[in-house]
Amino acid sequence: MNDTQNKASKTIAVNKRARFEYHIEERFEAGIALEGWEVKALREGRVQFADSYVLLKDNEAFLFGCQISPLATVSTHVTPDPTRTRKLLLHRNEIDRLTGAVERRGYTLIPTAMYWSRGRAKVEIGMARGKQKHDKRKTVRDRDWERQKARIMKRG
């Protein structure tokens, strides 16, 4: 298995909307505190975080709005909450740096991807600024041009 196949098999989900809505300037890797049923659901790829965001509170980072749909086979003694707030695991200096960026420089923290790393679920957090409408139009225009250019090159 080559590196791209290996990376693709480790990816749980990618937040494509984040790349469209924001200019992502820096990325951080964070662990995520999960319950057992959530890990099983992630292995099945049952996660949606298009509308999720990261909030810093009391020197801790939390993931809001991420929906992990429970499997039908979750044991009977557990009552799953698909949209519960999940704690993100970051080093103290990373949290301090993110806090400074959010409070002083006006950045937004959004999850951009979720993947497996050494058997543990990780979330990639992007430190981002919101795009304006003209930036979004330019992104769409560039994407359409790349697609059209690929078609022309394919035909010869």
BAFI-3210 file (N, C-alpha, C; in Angstrom, 3 decimals, decimal comma, padded with zeros to 6 digits):
// residues 156
n [1|2|3|4|5|6|7|8|9|10|11|12|13|14|15|16|17|18|19|20|21|22|23|24|25|26|27|28|29|30|31|32|33|34|35|36|37|38|39|40|41|42|43|44|45|46|47|48|49|50|51|52|53|54|55|56|57|58|59|60|61|62|63|64|65|66|67|68|69|70|71|72|73|74|75|76|77|78|79|80|81|82|83|84|85|86|87|88|89|90|91|92|93|94|95|96|97|98|99|100|101|102|103|104|105|106|107|108|109|110|111|112|113|114|115|116|117|118|119|120|121|122|123|124|125|126|127|128|129|130|131|132|133|134|135|136|137|138|139|140|141|142|143|144|145|146|147|148|149|150|151|152|153|154|155|156]
n.u [000,841|000,687|001,688|-000,386|-002,723|-002,654|-002,950|-005,484|-007,077|-006,918|-008,257|-011,125|-013,153|-013,610|-013,791|-015,083|-016,492|-015,363|-012,980|-014,016|-015,469|-013,609|-010,337|-007,760|-005,178|-003,351|-002,693|-003,600|-003,054|-005,233|-006,121|-009,095|-011,610|-013,450|-016,363|-016,965|-018,937|-018,842|-016,345|-016,659|-018,641|-017,203|-015,338|-016,987|-017,405|-019,375|-019,810|-020,419|-019,344|-019,849|-021,045|-019,705|-017,645|-014,812|-014,448|-012,894|-012,610|-012,145|-009,368|-009,418|-010,195|-013,052|-015,164|-017,856|-021,074|-020,462|-021,583|-021,964|-023,254|-024,941|-024,410|-026,708|-026,301|-025,433|-024,890|-027,487|-027,451|-026,414|-027,109|-026,932|-025,736|-025,781|-024,826|-023,206|-021,020|-017,604|-014,449|-011,363|-008,005|-005,192|-001,861|-000,725|000,710|-000,150|-002,888|-002,759|-001,619|-003,600|-005,717|-004,755|-004,704|-007,402|-008,685|-007,226|-006,476|-008,669|-009,304|-010,964|-011,747|-011,891|-012,858|-011,107|-010,531|-010,869|-009,199|-007,398|-004,669|-002,097|-003,944|-005,596|-008,198|-007,987|-008,320|-008,078|-007,454|-008,230|-006,860|-008,507|-009,665|-012,668|-013,995|-014,790|-017,592|-016,708|-014,289|-015,150|-016,473|-014,304|-012,915|-014,711|-014,663|-011,950|-011,851|-013,665|-012,280|-009,957|-011,110|-012,161|-009,807|-008,535|-010,255|-009,828|-007,116|-007,231|-008,629|-006,860]
n.v [-001,173|002,129|005,507|007,432|005,861|004,795|007,099|007,916|005,839|006,302|008,634|010,014|011,965|014,938|018,423|020,046|022,345|024,185|024,972|026,376|028,474|029,834|031,407|029,459|029,685|028,528|025,290|022,920|019,930|018,037|015,945|014,072|013,756|010,957|008,817|005,276|004,292|006,295|006,045|003,625|004,388|006,293|004,655|003,518|005,699|007,615|010,541|014,060|017,250|019,764|022,159|022,686|024,029|025,347|026,163|028,145|027,922|028,669|028,033|025,671|023,625|023,112|021,121|022,032|021,278|019,093|016,206|012,931|010,097|007,548|003,981|001,335|-000,804|-000,057|-000,529|-001,275|000,077|002,585|005,942|007,563|010,775|012,473|015,049|016,059|018,159|017,984|017,482|018,861|017,814|019,440|020,834|023,007|025,331|025,490|025,981|028,478|029,993|029,785|031,034|033,647|034,313|034,183|036,003|038,440|038,861|038,207|035,690|032,665|029,439|026,381|022,996|021,085|018,552|015,045|012,267|009,099|008,480|006,585|004,782|006,440|008,875|011,911|015,450|017,922|021,240|024,353|027,579|030,329|032,902|034,492|034,294|036,780|037,642|038,082|036,726|034,095|033,786|033,950|031,647|029,660|030,245|029,718|026,968|025,941|026,640|025,066|022,529|022,671|023,065|020,620|018,928|019,816|019,222|016,470|015,670|016,407]
n.w [000,000|-000,971|000,038|-000,390|-000,535|002,008|003,588|002,749|003,711|006,394|006,820|008,252|007,939|005,948|006,066|003,696|003,263|004,971|003,731|001,637|002,821|004,423|004,771|005,447|007,613|009,396|010,763|013,289|015,145|017,061|019,771|020,608|023,015|023,414|023,694|024,028|022,167|020,305|019,116|017,789|015,964|014,509|013,250|011,391|009,866|010,428|010,742|010,847|010,289|009,167|010,043|012,368|015,057|016,906|020,275|022,705|026,133|029,497|029,416|027,932|025,086|023,062|020,996|019,147|017,760|016,164|014,681|015,540|014,484|016,191|016,126|015,295|016,886|019,406|022,842|025,272|027,705|027,343|026,608|023,788|022,758|019,954|019,230|021,246|023,253|022,728|024,239|023,261|022,947|023,616|023,782|026,412|025,558|022,903|023,206|024,480|022,420|020,437|021,786|021,990|019,253|018,565|020,340|020,144|017,447|015,937|014,725|013,597|014,815|013,290|012,624|010,263|009,304|010,111|011,371|011,659|013,780|014,673|015,821|017,253|017,349|015,658|015,333|012,918|013,328|012,004|011,917|011,059|008,765|007,823|004,507|002,076|-000,046|-002,705|-002,677|-002,439|-004,858|-006,589|-005,848|-006,744|-009,489|-010,104|-009,516|-011,427|-013,772|-013,521|-013,737|-016,333|-017,780|-017,302|-018,704|-021,334|-021,684|-021,462|-023,745|-025,730]
ca.u [000,000|001,516|001,398|-001,669|-003,774|-002,579|-003,520|-006,912|-007,763|-006,900|-009,122|-012,499|-014,003|-012,980|-014,738|-014,858|-017,133|-014,439|-012,036|-014,752|-015,929|-012,546|-008,919|-007,138|-003,800|-002,490|-003,407|-003,145|-003,592|-005,730|-006,821|-010,494|-012,099|-014,628|-016,903|-016,781|-019,844|-018,428|-015,205|-017,222|-019,323|-016,171|-014,775|-017,946|-017,445|-020,659|-019,553|-020,674|-018,976|-019,895|-021,435|-019,092|-016,619|-014,045|-014,585|-011,928|-013,255|-011,414|-008,103|-009,673|-010,801|-014,201|-015,709|-019,311|-021,803|-020,036|-022,585|-021,528|-024,475|-024,680|-024,766|-027,904|-025,884|-024,909|-025,470|-028,740|-027,281|-025,866|-028,005|-026,021|-026,088|-024,970|-024,229|-022,662|-019,782|-016,455|-013,241|-010,197|-006,799|-004,091|-000,853|-000,996|001,226|-001,009|-004,129|-002,437|-001,411|-004,909|-006,486|-004,259|-005,114|-008,853|-009,104|-006,549|-006,370|-009,960|-009,392|-011,987|-011,197|-012,828|-012,277|-010,990|-010,474|-010,796|-008,467|-006,775|-003,223|-001,657|-005,091|-006,349|-008,906|-007,423|-009,046|-007,229|-008,115|-007,695|-006,979|-008,991|-010,406|-013,794|-013,879|-015,846|-018,333|-015,906|-013,292|-015,830|-016,699|-013,012|-012,640|-015,548|-014,151|-010,693|-012,155|-014,263|-011,228|-009,112|-011,874|-012,233|-008,455|-008,279|-011,011|-009,151|-005,853|-007,561|-009,011|-005,676]
ca.v [000,000|003,333|006,523|008,087|004,934|004,694|008,333|007,922|004,893|006,826|009,805|009,726|012,949|016,205|019,531|020,787|023,651|025,083|025,519|027,311|029,610|030,493|031,342|028,737|030,155|027,618|024,083|022,264|018,594|017,893|014,722|014,329|012,868|010,279|007,660|004,041|004,184|007,277|005,473|002,627|005,118|006,899|003,585|003,350|006,951|008,277|011,838|015,239|018,465|020,911|023,359|022,662|025,031|025,131|027,259|028,116|028,371|028,270|027,419|024,371|023,719|022,228|020,990|022,180|021,088|017,902|015,159|011,548|009,297|006,257|002,756|000,675|-001,867|000,482|-001,283|-000,731|000,903|003,881|006,825|008,399|012,144|012,653|016,382|016,538|018,930|017,103|018,203|018,659|017,655|020,221|021,264|024,319|026,422|025,589|026,641|029,896|030,606|029,887|032,039|034,954|034,555|034,393|037,202|039,675|039,057|037,970|034,454|031,685|028,083|025,436|021,689|020,902|017,127|014,091|011,117|008,206|008,564|005,563|004,197|007,445|009,841|013,255|016,500|019,003|022,527|025,432|028,952|030,854|034,155|034,315|034,845|037,670|037,076|038,095|035,666|032,825|033,721|033,670|030,231|028,889|030,479|028,977|025,538|025,646|026,734|023,867|021,403|022,846|022,858|019,179|018,332|020,164|018,468|015,053|015,463|016,514]
ca.w [000,000|-001,001|001,052|-000,610|-000,132|003,455|004,128|002,452|004,576|007,752|006,896|008,647|007,269|005,588|006,055|002,452|003,385|005,672|002,758|000,791|003,613|005,184|004,423|006,553|007,653|010,143|011,184|014,501|015,365|018,427|020,125|020,941|024,069|022,885|024,396|023,264|021,029|019,310|018,397|016,868|014,896|013,658|012,411|010,297|009,107|010,649|011,347|010,025|010,982|008,263|010,789|013,698|015,331|018,132|021,214|023,802|027,357|030,711|028,980|027,328|023,758|022,911|019,646|019,157|016,520|015,425|014,869|015,354|014,540|016,838|015,417|015,826|017,798|020,658|023,944|025,792|028,902|026,959|025,857|023,002|022,373|018,742|019,068|022,523|023,193|022,966|024,630|022,406|023,747|023,062|024,747|027,014|024,715|021,718|023,630|024,702|021,112|019,797|022,517|021,547|017,867|018,509|021,072|019,734|015,999|015,302|013,963|013,926|014,856|012,696|012,308|008,811|008,972|011,213|010,859|012,637|013,895|015,629|016,494|017,989|016,501|015,727|014,613|012,431|013,566|011,182|012,380|009,785|008,623|006,915|003,158|001,628|-001,168|-003,929|-002,549|-002,714|-006,307|-007,206|-005,596|-007,667|-010,834|-010,250|-009,536|-012,741|-014,773|-013,393|-014,272|-017,783|-018,286|-017,275|-019,825|-022,593|-021,727|-021,627|-025,143|-026,568]
c.u [000,888|000,988|000,029|-002,824|-003,817|-003,226|-005,034|-007,667|-007,816|-007,819|-010,543|-013,442|-013,203|-014,069|-014,459|-015,433|-016,203|-013,472|-012,710|-015,093|-014,810|-011,199|-008,243|-005,650|-002,861|-003,327|-002,755|-003,773|-004,001|-006,336|-008,244|-010,944|-013,429|-015,094|-016,777|-017,666|-019,452|-017,254|-015,700|-017,915|-018,317|-015,545|-015,675|-018,084|-018,712|-020,477|-019,856|-020,241|-018,901|-020,204|-020,778|-017,999|-015,944|-014,178|-013,575|-012,589|-012,489|-010,126|-008,271|-010,349|-011,924|-014,690|-017,234|-019,873|-021,374|-021,019|-021,983|-022,762|-024,181|-025,090|-026,009|-027,545|-025,272|-025,636|-026,631|-028,561|-026,703|-026,930|-027,137|-026,604|-025,220|-024,261|-023,628|-021,361|-018,628|-015,214|-012,112|-008,948|-005,635|-003,087|-001,168|-000,507|000,408|-002,319|-003,888|-002,280|-002,739|-005,772|-006,063|-004,721|-006,600|-009,236|-008,496|-006,601|-007,632|-010,052|-010,559|-011,324|-012,250|-012,135|-012,250|-010,973|-010,470|-010,166|-007,919|-005,274|-002,792|-002,813|-005,932|-007,005|-008,314|-008,295|-008,029|-008,015|-007,440|-007,930|-007,295|-009,619|-011,512|-013,539|-015,041|-016,485|-017,502|-014,797|-013,902|-016,077|-015,407|-012,635|-013,429|-015,031|-012,873|-010,937|-012,744|-013,203|-010,320|-009,811|-011,923|-010,868|-008,109|-009,010|-010,301|-007,883|-006,129|-007,895|-007,815|-005,674]
c.v [001,239|004,395|007,185|007,165|004,815|005,909|008,359|006,973|005,395|008,028|009,371|010,653|014,215|017,263|020,395|022,194|024,661|025,728|026,517|028,590|030,426|030,421|030,663|029,052|029,206|026,450|023,495|020,882|018,478|016,514|015,081|013,295|012,274|009,185|006,453|003,938|005,157|006,754|004,450|003,307|005,775|005,863|003,285|004,616|007,745|009,600|012,949|016,456|019,675|022,203|023,428|023,719|024,696|026,380|027,072|028,707|027,824|027,524|025,976|024,596|022,693|022,268|021,010|021,845|019,892|016,781|013,806|010,686|007,937|005,090|002,150|-000,352|-001,357|-000,191|-000,530|000,194|002,288|004,676|007,805|009,767|012,494|014,001|016,924|017,313|018,015|017,930|017,849|018,676|018,332|020,527|022,677|025,453|026,575|026,310|028,133|030,633|030,802|030,958|033,436|035,289|034,877|035,727|038,482|039,924|038,670|036,736|033,603|030,321|027,115|024,100|021,503|019,433|016,305|012,825|010,284|008,414|007,620|005,027|005,173|008,424|011,225|014,200|017,541|020,300|023,576|026,775|029,763|032,227|033,904|034,950|035,790|037,060|037,031|037,035|034,309|032,667|033,387|032,201|029,352|029,026|029,689|027,475|025,130|025,679|025,513|022,649|021,468|022,589|021,365|018,483|018,595|019,346|016,972|014,745|015,564|017,657]
c.w [000,000|-000,036|000,866|-000,227|001,377|004,108|003,915|003,375|006,010|007,912|007,239|007,893|006,998|005,518|004,828|002,531|004,061|004,695|001,825|001,551|004,235|004,474|005,616|006,539|008,378|010,644|012,435|014,576|016,821|018,603|020,500|021,962|023,615|023,834|023,476|022,039|019,923|018,481|017,379|015,684|013,956|012,741|011,223|009,452|009,286|011,386|010,343|010,834|010,074|009,025|012,169|013,821|016,649|018,995|022,341|025,039|028,559|030,384|028,515|025,987|023,651|021,472|019,748|017,779|015,686|015,720|014,546|015,561|015,164|015,944|016,051|016,888|019,092|021,808|024,603|026,984|028,596|026,215|025,075|022,697|021,160|018,634|020,363|022,292|023,563|023,259|023,663|023,276|023,040|024,164|025,219|026,119|023,431|022,060|023,847|023,375|020,373|020,469|022,096|020,147|017,777|019,157|020,517|018,233|015,239|014,427|014,440|013,914|014,340|012,470|010,790|008,415|010,250|010,647|012,007|012,611|015,020|016,471|017,291|017,013|016,739|014,910|014,191|012,563|012,700|011,845|011,126|009,913|007,603|005,559|002,893|000,387|-002,449|-003,874|-002,876|-004,209|-007,040|-007,025|-006,556|-009,090|-011,080|-010,342|-010,885|-013,839|-014,713|-013,984|-015,793|-018,423|-018,324|-018,419|-021,157|-022,748|-021,979|-023,087|-026,081|-027,419]
res [m|n|d|t|q|n|k|a|s|k|t|i|a|v|n|k|r|a|r|f|e|y|h|i|e|e|r|f|e|a|g|i|a|l|e|g|w|e|v|k|a|l|r|e|g|r|v|q|f|a|d|s|y|v|l|l|k|d|n|e|a|f|l|f|g|c|q|i|s|p|l|a|t|v|s|t|h|v|t|p|d|p|t|r|t|r|k|l|l|l|h|r|n|e|i|d|r|l|t|g|a|v|e|r|r|g|y|t|l|i|p|t|a|m|y|w|s|r|g|r|a|k|v|e|i|g|m|a|r|g|k|q|k|h|d|k|r|k|t|v|r|d|r|d|w|e|r|q|k|a|r|i|m|k|r|g]
***
